[in-house]
Amino acid sequence: MVGSSFRVMVIGGGIGGLCLAQGLKKAGVPVSVFERDQTPTSRLQGYRIHVSPRGASALRECLPEGLWSAFEASCGRAPHSFRFLTHRMQELLRVATPGDAPGGRHYSASRARLRQALLEGLDGILHFDRAFSRYEEEPDGPIRAFFDDGRTAEGNVLVGADGGKSRVRNQFLPGAQRVDTGIRAIGGKVILTDEVRSKLPPALLESPALVRAPGGRAMFLAVQEIGGPDGSVLEGDAALRFEDESSYLMWALSARGDRSGFPSTHGEMSDEELRAFALRACSGWHPGFSAMIQSSDPASLSVIAVRTSVPVSPWPTGRITLIGDAIHSMTPYRGIGGNVALRDAALLSHNLIAAHRAEIPLPLAIRDYESAMLDYGFRAVRSSLRAAEQAHTTGALAFRLGNLAFRALNAIPPLKARILRQVDAD
């Protein structure tokens, strides 16, 4: 299937969908992306994302060289370790995560900067304010996508990249489930001015950390250092002026169970009420955590109900498929969801390019992608769910035993090295 008759429609302009579009565009494959947001800045995209060696390899495969160089130059200093702390800010475990590992480099990226790089050069390809509603497929004809505003589009391949609440998945795989884990989180962002830095304990400004606290509570925190006085990166054709120019500390406080009192949806509490709630939830913790929450930008506070996908069996391959959270949505507790979406995008891009060039039949290209994706994608889902459950141990005895286990692990370098190898594998 070669030429103008081959067109890929991507529903959703998140990390996975945009990466896929970049890879197809680079190879000359006709592609269109339809995004429900009205503008590129409709969503808050300001939090940090860890891009693993595997994720970086996938991203580099899809981006033009100039955009890859701009993204790489925009990243902050890669963390040299990941820590587990007590709520008293005592270190339980520190695992080395060198910036340059045997499998490649780890990147500490601003999600806003990654998104901006992925948006670059997609004029005429990316269409905003196009909320997908349904599709119709003719056996020997095109696939037609319908949008809420009455407009339609046609193509030969339809890719659902529209996130955990995917409308494409709901029609294509109506039995696929995404379930509530019972974990609720409040997240925030602290702009790191010199004054704010002076108020915070150094331990909060080091490498990323997961805080274990009694009562099934946990907190993730990480710093994103933004370099350059004006946010610009590189020169010439690859020059980009990035919109976020301030370093920041992100945090997410979470708990499990209805008795935690955490809100379930954004809007249940005002920004100030959310901050007050987070301060009460950290009562009795090291005072540095309260100082951090007090310093947070109220407009950055958000609420997340943590959900996870249930593994699905393979389905008959056709011309419709899914990537990223649209098929294997996972908890954020291993920080690998974005990397798996990038991996999806690179693999599917590679296969669709081969089909476009008539090197392999289109059904085989999609089946090969789906077979691999269902394997590694749902392994990541299970791994992420285990990490979420371990982070929210509710029993007092189990909590104490968990802390003892972390301290014991900290004293055994070979086991710590094994953890690092697993991180690199993701």
N, C-alpha and C positions, 0 to 999 in steps of 0.2 A: 504494500500500500504506500505509494510514493506520490508526492506532489501536493497540489492544492486541495485534493480530496481528503487529506489527512489533517484533522484539527483536534487538538486536545482542549477540553474545557475544564478548568480548575475552579471549584467552588470553595472560596475561602482564601483570604490573603494574609494568613498567619505565617509563621516561620516556615512550616513545611510546604505550604502552597506556593509561597514566593520563591523558595529555593528550587522547587520543581520547575517553576516558570523560567527562572534564570538558566537552569541547565538546558531546558528545551530550546529557549531562545538562542543560547550560545551555539547550539548545533543546527539552527535553522529550521526547527520544527514549529509549525504554526501553533500558537497557544494563546488562549484568552483566560484571564482570571477575573472572577466576579466576587466582589467583597461587599458585605452588607453595610459596613461602616460608611458614613457619608464623606469622610475625608481621611487622609493618611494619619492625622493626629486625633481622630475621634476617641481612641482608646488610650488609657494610661499605659505606656510601654517602658516605664522608667527603671524597672528593677534589674538587678544583676542576673546574668546567666553564666553558668560554667559550661564551656564548650570543651568536651573531652577530645583526646586525639582522634578517636573514630568520628566524632561529630565534625571536627575540623577538617578531616580528610574529605568527608562528604560535602561540606560547604565549599571547600576549595575546588572540588571536581565540578561543581555547578556554576560557580561565579566566574566571570571574566577575570583575567589576571589583575587588571587594574583595580577592580572592586575588592578582590581578595586582599590585595596589598593595603588598600585603604582600611578595610575592616581590621586586618592584623595590626596595623599601626595604631588603630583607635583603642585597642584593648588596654586595660590596666595591667598592673604587675600581677603575674600569675601567682597564686598563693603557694607557699612552700609546704603547707601542712593543712590538715583538717583536724579540729579539736572537738572533744567531748568534754563538757564542763558540768559541774554541779550548779544548782541555783545559787550557791554561795560563791561562785566564780572560782572554784577549785578545779584544777585540770584532772580529768580521769584518764584520758587517752589522747595522744597526739600521733597522727599518721602522716608521714611525709608524702607530699604530692609534688614532686619536682616539676618545674615548668617544662623542662625537656626530658621526657621519659623515653624508654626504648621504643614504645609504640607511636611516639610523636609528642607534640607540645600540647599542654593544657592552656586554655585561654580564659581569662576573667573578662567577660564582655558585658557592656551595657546593653540591655535588651533593646533600648531605644536606638542605639547606634547600629546594632545588628539589623534591626528592622529597616533603618534608613538605608543601609547598604543594599539590602535585598530589594528595596523599592526602586533603586536607581536604574534608570534605563528602561523602565517598563511602560513608558508612555505609549498609549494605543493598545497595550496588552492588558493592563490592569484597569478594571472598571469599578468605580466606587458607587455606593448607594444602590446596589443590586442585590437585594435580599432574595435568595433562592427559595422557591416554594415546592416545586416538584419537577419531575422529568417524565418524558415519554420516549420510548425506544421502539423504532421500527426495525424488524428483523433484518431487512436488507437495505435499510436506509439510515438516515442520521438519527442521533439522539437529540432530542429537543429539551432544553432547560427553560422552565417558566419562572418568572420572578414576581414578587408581590406587586410591583407597579404595572403589571400587565405586559411587560416586554418579554421577548424570548430570544434564545440563541441556539445555534445548532453546531454539532461537532460529531466526530467519530468515536471519541473517548471522553468519558466523564469521570473526573477524579474528585471525590469528596474530601476536602481538606478543611472542613468547616467546624472543627473543634468537637469538644465533648458533647455538645447538644446538637450534633450534626443532623440536619434535615435530610441530607443525602442518605446517611445510614438508616435513619428511621424508615425511609421508603425501601431502600435496597435490602437491608437486613433487619426487618422489624422485630425479630426475636433477640437481637443482640442487646444485652443489658449493661447498664452503667449504674452501679449501686452506691448508696450512701455508706461511707465507712463509720459514720457517727463522730468523726473528728471535725472540729470547728476551729478556725484560725482567724486572728486579727493581724494584719500586716501593716507596716509603716516604714517611713523613709526619713532619715535624718540628714539634712544638708550639712556637710562637714566644713563649716567655717573655722577659722583659727580659734574663735571664742568657744565654739561648741567642742572642738577637740580638747581644749584645756579643761572642760568640765567632765569628760568621760574617762573612765579607767583605761589604761593602755591595753588591757586584755580584750576590750571590746573592739579595738582598732587593729588587731592582729589578723590572723588568717580566719577563714570561715569556721563556724562552730555550731554544734548542736548542744543546747542546754537541757539537761535532764532535771526535772523537778518532781517533788512528791505530788500525789493526787492525780497522776496521769497527765501532767502538763509538760510541755516542752517549748523550746524557743530556738529558732534558727536565726543566725545573724551572719552578715558578710559585708565587707567594705568594698566599694568600687571606686578606685582612684581614677579620676579623669585628668589626663595630661593635656598640656597646651593651653596658652592664654586665651585663644579665641575659638577653640573647638575644631579648628581645621586640621585636616590630615592630608599630607602629600601635595603634590603640585600637578599641573597639567591636566590631562584627560581624567586622571584618577582622583582629582581633588574633590573632597566633600567637606562641607561645613556642617559639623554635627551640632544638633540643637541643644543637647544637654552638656553644659560646660562646668558643672559643679560636682565634686566628689561627694559621695554619700555612703551612709551606712543603712542597710536594709535589715529589717527584723520581722519575724513572724512568730507570734505567740499562739500556741494551740493547746487544745484539751480534748478529751474524749468523753462522750456521754452527755445526756440531757441535763444531768445534775450539775454540769460545769457552769451552766448559766450563760455560756457564750451565745451570741446571736447567730442565727442560721443564715440570714441573708443581709446584704448591704441595704441600708435604709431603715433597719429596725431601730438604730440609734443614730444620733447626730455625731459629727466628728468629735466634738468635745466629750460626749457621753462615751464614745468608743475609747478615747484616751483615758478617761476616768476609770472605765471598766478594766482596761489593761493594767493600770496602776494598782487597782485592788487585787487583780489576779496575781500580781507579782509581790504582793505584801509578804514580808518576811524574807525576800530574796536579797541578794547583795544590792546595796543602794545604787550602784552604778546602772543597774537595769532601769530603775525608776528615772534616773537622770536622762537616760537615753530616750525613754518614752516621752518624758516632758519636753525634750528637744525636738520631737518629731514634727514634721509639717502636717498640720491637721488635715489638709486636703489630700494627703497621700494615704490616709488610713482606709483600709478596705477589709471586707469580711469574706471568708471563703468557707464553703461547706465542702469538705474533701470527699471526692468520689473516685471510684475505680471501675474499670471495665471488667466484665466477666469473660473469660476466654471463650471463643467461638470455634466451631468446627469449620473446616474448609467448605467453601460453597462452589457451585458450578461457575467456572470462569466465563466472564463475558467481556463487555467493553466498558463496564462501570467498576470502579475500584475505590479504595479508601486509603488515606495516609494519616499519620499522626494521631492526635487525640480523637479523630473521627472514628477510629477503629480500636486503638489500644490506649485509651486514656488511663493515666496512672496517677498515684499520689505524688506530691512533690518531695518526698522524704529521702530520695536518693539523688534528686536533681538531675535525672537523666531523660526526662520526657522530651525536652527540646532536641537532645542529641539523637534520640531514636527517630524523631520526626525528620531530622536532617538525613539520617541514614535511609529512611524510606524514600525521601525525595531523590537522593542520588541514585539509588538502585532503580526506582521506577523510571527516572529520566534516562538512565543508561539503556534500559530495556525498550522504552518507547522510541528512542533514537534509532536503535537497531531495527525495530519494526518499520519505522518511517523510511529507512534505507532499504527495506525489503531483505534484510539479512536474516530475519526470523519472522514467522507469522505473528500477527498481533495477539491472537489468543495465547500462544506459547509465551510471548513476552510478558503478558500480564499474569499468567499462571505462575511463571517462574518467580516473579516479584512477590505474589501473594503467598506462595509456599514458604519463601524465606522470611517474609515479614511476619507472618503468623507465628513462626517459631521464635525469632529473636524478640519480637514485639511483646508477646505475652510472657516470655521469660522475664523481661524487664518489668512488666506489670506485677508479676508475682514477687519479684525482688523488692520492688518499691513498696508493696503492701506489707511485706515482712518488716521492712525498716520502719514504716509508720506504726505498726503494732508494737515494735520494740521501743519506740520513742515515747509511747504513751502507756507504759506499764502502770496499772492502777493499784495493785496490791502492795502494801507496805513491805512485806517480806520479799516479794519479787523485785521491787524497786531496789532494795538494799543489795540483794544478790546480784542484780544487774550492774550496780556500781562496782561491786567487788570484782566482777568478771572483767569490766573495762580496765580496772587498775592492774589486774593480773595480766591481761593482754598487753598492756603498756610496757610490761617488763620482759616481753618475749619478742625480740626483733624479728625472727623469722615469720611469726604470725602477722605482724604488722606489714611485712613485705608482701605477704599473700593478699592482704586487703588492698594494697596499692595495685597489685596486678589485676585485681577484679575491677578497680576503678578505671584503669586504663582500658580494660576490655569493653567498657561501656562507651 
